[in-house]
């Protein structure tokens, strides 16, 4: 039994020694490809623009709240008028919160769509490299505990991705 185990161990180690494994840091690649940088910049610009708009609405709502409080303090509002203004204010506050939530969800969906599209292209390039260079596996860096830097294909994947994007730009008249 002991000889069989040693034989099995020897065969397993020998077989594994011929396996070619490389890795790609997809998060780094996503943040490094030109399309990813450009998309991130556009999303940040859109977010900043929307944040200013929402901040303006919030400021207007805050001013309205202060005005209502002042009218209450000065005794200028009847109970009915206060109830109506309070109801209108609550409605506006609810609408602003809904708008903020809708916007947040919309931005997350856009970011996810862009990210998934770029990651799919990066994965395809990785698969092409695997086939062309005869690697058995290409792993995502997050699952690699330790590896030699020479096994990192991230720069190569980024370079190929950017080259293809540049060629595609030039091909469009």
Secondary structure, DSSP 8 states (H G I E B T S, - for coil): -HHHHHHHHHHHHHHHHT--EEEE-HHHHHHHSHHHHHHHHHHHHHHHHHHHHHHHHHHHHHHHHHHHHHHHHTT---HHHHHHHHHHHHHHHHHHHHHHHHHHHHHHHHHHHHHHHHHHHHHHHHHHHHHHHT-SEEEEGGG-S---GGGB-HHHHHHHHHHHHHHHHHH--
